[in-house]
Amino acid sequence: MKRLTIMILIFVLALSSFALQGCGESDQAKLEKERTLLEIEKLKREAEEQVDRKKVHDEFLKTDKIKDYKANVPF
């Protein structure tokens, strides 16, 4: 009887260890997914900022060219 109890306890410990290891991998996978999503959002934000800077720069060039054109046109 004692031997059977010890075997059952070892079996339960092995199963719980296996279950905990599986949960750990699942948590790590969740963390990796969250990290990846954060990196994607960061890249999107950087791309949007770059587009905004490009628009501002293009507008500046347009207004600068217009000023030069108006300055060179004789009336």
SEBAPA-535467 format. One record per atom (N, C-alpha, C): residue number from 1; chain; atom name; x, y, z. Coordinates in steps of 0.02 Angstrom, whole numbers. Layout:
N
NODE    k  c   a       x       y       z
NODE  NUM  A  CA       X       Y       Z
...
//
This chain:
75
NODE    k  c   a       x       y       z
NODE    1  A   N      41     -60       0
NODE    1  A  CA       0       0       0
NODE    1  A   C      43      63       0
NODE    2  A   N      96      61      41
NODE    2  A  CA     141     118      45
NODE    2  A   C     174     131     -23
NODE    3  A   N     192      77     -55
NODE    3  A  CA     225      82    -120
NODE    3  A   C     179     113    -172
NODE    4  A   N     116      93    -172
NODE    4  A  CA      66     120    -218
NODE    4  A   C      55     195    -206
NODE    5  A   N      53     215    -144
NODE    5  A  CA      44     286    -127
NODE    5  A   C     103     327    -152
NODE    6  A   N     163     302    -142
NODE    6  A  CA     223     337    -165
NODE    6  A   C     222     343    -241
NODE    7  A   N     203     290    -276
NODE    7  A  CA     201     292    -349
NODE    7  A   C     148     342    -373
NODE    8  A   N      91     344    -339
NODE    8  A  CA      39     392    -358
NODE    8  A   C      63     463    -346
NODE    9  A   N      96     476    -290
NODE    9  A  CA     123     543    -276
NODE    9  A   C     174     564    -329
NODE   10  A   N     219     518    -347
NODE   10  A  CA     268     533    -399
NODE   10  A   C     233     548    -465
NODE   11  A   N     182     509    -481
NODE   11  A  CA     145     520    -543
NODE   11  A   C     110     589    -542
NODE   12  A   N      80     607    -486
NODE   12  A  CA      47     672    -479
NODE   12  A   C      98     729    -485
NODE   13  A   N     156     721    -453
NODE   13  A  CA     208     771    -458
NODE   13  A   C     232     779    -530
NODE   14  A   N     240     724    -564
NODE   14  A  CA     263     726    -634
NODE   14  A   C     211     762    -677
NODE   15  A   N     148     746    -667
NODE   15  A  CA      95     779    -707
NODE   15  A   C      91     853    -692
NODE   16  A   N      96     872    -628
NODE   16  A  CA      92     943    -611
NODE   16  A   C     153     980    -638
NODE   17  A   N     211     949    -635
NODE   17  A  CA     271     980    -664
NODE   17  A   C     263     990    -738
NODE   18  A   N     237     940    -772
NODE   18  A  CA     226     945    -844
NODE   18  A   C     175    1000    -859
NODE   19  A   N     122    1004    -820
NODE   19  A  CA      70    1055    -830
NODE   19  A   C      99    1124    -819
NODE   20  A   N     139    1133    -767
NODE   20  A  CA     169    1198    -753
NODE   20  A   C     218    1218    -808
NODE   21  A   N     255    1171    -833
NODE   21  A  CA     301    1186    -887
NODE   21  A   C     263    1208    -949
NODE   22  A   N     208    1175    -963
NODE   22  A  CA     166    1194   -1020
NODE   22  A   C     137    1263   -1012
NODE   23  A   N     116    1282    -951
NODE   23  A  CA      90    1349    -938
NODE   23  A   C     145    1401    -947
NODE   24  A   N     205    1384    -925
NODE   24  A  CA     261    1430    -933
NODE   24  A   C     274    1445   -1006
NODE   25  A   N     271    1396   -1048
NODE   25  A  CA     282    1407   -1119
NODE   25  A   C     225    1449   -1148
NODE   26  A   N     165    1438   -1124
NODE   26  A  CA     109    1476   -1148
NODE   26  A   C     116    1549   -1128
NODE   27  A   N     137    1561   -1066
NODE   27  A  CA     147    1630   -1044
NODE   27  A   C     203    1663   -1084
NODE   28  A   N     255    1626   -1098
NODE   28  A  CA     310    1654   -1137
NODE   28  A   C     287    1670   -1207
NODE   29  A   N     246    1627   -1235
NODE   29  A  CA     220    1640   -1302
NODE   29  A   C     176    1702   -1302
NODE   30  A   N     137    1711   -1250
NODE   30  A  CA      95    1772   -1244
NODE   30  A   C     139    1834   -1240
NODE   31  A   N     193    1830   -1201
NODE   31  A  CA     238    1886   -1194
NODE   31  A   C     272    1903   -1261
NODE   32  A   N     292    1851   -1297
NODE   32  A  CA     323    1862   -1363
NODE   32  A   C     274    1895   -1411
NODE   33  A   N     212    1872   -1409
NODE   33  A  CA     161    1900   -1453
NODE   33  A   C     149    1973   -1435
NODE   34  A   N     144    1988   -1371
NODE   34  A  CA     133    2057   -1349
NODE   34  A   C     193    2101   -1369
NODE   35  A   N     253    2074   -1360
NODE   35  A  CA     313    2112   -1379
NODE   35  A   C     314    2126   -1454
NODE   36  A   N     295    2076   -1493
NODE   36  A  CA     292    2085   -1566
NODE   36  A   C     241    2138   -1585
NODE   37  A   N     182    2136   -1553
NODE   37  A  CA     131    2186   -1567
NODE   37  A   C     155    2256   -1548
NODE   38  A   N     190    2263   -1492
NODE   38  A  CA     217    2328   -1473
NODE   38  A   C     269    2353   -1523
NODE   39  A   N     311    2308   -1547
NODE   39  A  CA     360    2327   -1597
NODE   39  A   C     326    2350   -1661
NODE   40  A   N     273    2315   -1681
NODE   40  A  CA     236    2334   -1742
NODE   40  A   C     206    2403   -1733
NODE   41  A   N     176    2416   -1675
NODE   41  A  CA     146    2481   -1663
NODE   41  A   C     199    2536   -1663
NODE   42  A   N     257    2521   -1635
NODE   42  A  CA     312    2569   -1635
NODE   42  A   C     334    2585   -1706
NODE   43  A   N     340    2534   -1748
NODE   43  A  CA     359    2544   -1818
NODE   43  A   C     306    2584   -1855
NODE   44  A   N     242    2570   -1841
NODE   44  A  CA     188    2609   -1873
NODE   44  A   C     193    2682   -1854
NODE   45  A   N     203    2695   -1789
NODE   45  A  CA     209    2764   -1765
NODE   45  A   C     268    2799   -1798
NODE   46  A   N     324    2765   -1802
NODE   46  A  CA     383    2795   -1834
NODE   46  A   C     370    2809   -1908
NODE   47  A   N     335    2764   -1942
NODE   47  A  CA     319    2775   -2012
NODE   47  A   C     272    2835   -2020
NODE   48  A   N     222    2840   -1976
NODE   48  A  CA     176    2897   -1980
NODE   48  A   C     213    2963   -1967
NODE   49  A   N     259    2963   -1918
NODE   49  A  CA     298    3023   -1904
NODE   49  A   C     341    3041   -1964
NODE   50  A   N     369    2991   -1997
NODE   50  A  CA     411    3005   -2055
NODE   50  A   C     369    3034   -2112
NODE   51  A   N     308    3008   -2121
NODE   51  A  CA     264    3035   -2173
NODE   51  A   C     245    3107   -2156
NODE   52  A   N     231    3120   -2092
NODE   52  A  CA     214    3189   -2072
NODE   52  A   C     273    3236   -2084
NODE   53  A   N     333    3214   -2067
NODE   53  A  CA     392    3256   -2079
NODE   53  A   C     402    3269   -2153
NODE   54  A   N     389    3218   -2194
NODE   54  A  CA     396    3225   -2266
NODE   54  A   C     346    3276   -2293
NODE   55  A   N     283    3272   -2268
NODE   55  A  CA     232    3320   -2289
NODE   55  A   C     251    3391   -2271
NODE   56  A   N     275    3400   -2209
NODE   56  A  CA     295    3466   -2187
NODE   56  A   C     353    3491   -2230
NODE   57  A   N     400    3448   -2244
NODE   57  A  CA     458    3467   -2285
NODE   57  A   C     435    3486   -2356
NODE   58  A   N     391    3445   -2384
NODE   58  A  CA     366    3460   -2452
NODE   58  A   C     328    3526   -2453
NODE   59  A   N     288    3539   -2402
NODE   59  A  CA     251    3603   -2399
NODE   59  A   C     301    3661   -2394
NODE   60  A   N     353    3652   -2355
NODE   60  A  CA     403    3704   -2349
NODE   60  A   C     436    3718   -2416
NODE   61  A   N     453    3665   -2452
NODE   61  A  CA     485    3674   -2517
NODE   61  A   C     437    3708   -2566
NODE   62  A   N     373    3690   -2564
NODE   62  A  CA     325    3721   -2608
NODE   62  A   C     319    3796   -2594
NODE   63  A   N     313    3814   -2531
NODE   63  A  CA     307    3885   -2515
NODE   63  A   C     371    3922   -2531
NODE   64  A   N     428    3891   -2520
NODE   64  A  CA     492    3922   -2535
NODE   64  A   C     498    3934   -2610
NODE   65  A   N     478    3886   -2651
NODE   65  A  CA     481    3893   -2723
NODE   65  A   C     432    3947   -2747
NODE   66  A   N     374    3949   -2715
NODE   66  A  CA     325    4001   -2734
NODE   66  A   C     354    4070   -2719
NODE   67  A   N     386    4079   -2663
NODE   67  A  CA     416    4144   -2646
NODE   67  A   C     469    4162   -2697
NODE   68  A   N     512    4114   -2715
NODE   68  A  CA     564    4128   -2765
NODE   68  A   C     532    4146   -2832
NODE   69  A   N     480    4111   -2851
NODE   69  A  CA     447    4125   -2915
NODE   69  A   C     416    4195   -2915
NODE   70  A   N     382    4212   -2862
NODE   70  A  CA     351    4279   -2857
NODE   70  A   C     404    4333   -2857
NODE   71  A   N     461    4320   -2827
NODE   71  A  CA     514    4370   -2823
NODE   71  A   C     545    4381   -2892
NODE   72  A   N     545    4331   -2935
NODE   72  A  CA     578    4336   -3000
NODE   72  A   C     530    4357   -3056
NODE   73  A   N     466    4360   -3043
NODE   73  A  CA     418    4378   -3096
NODE   73  A   C     412    4454   -3099
NODE   74  A   N     428    4483   -3157
NODE   74  A  CA     422    4556   -3163
NODE   74  A   C     348    4577   -3172
NODE   75  A   N     331    4633   -3143
NODE   75  A  CA     263    4659   -3151
NODE   75  A   C     261    4715   -3201
//
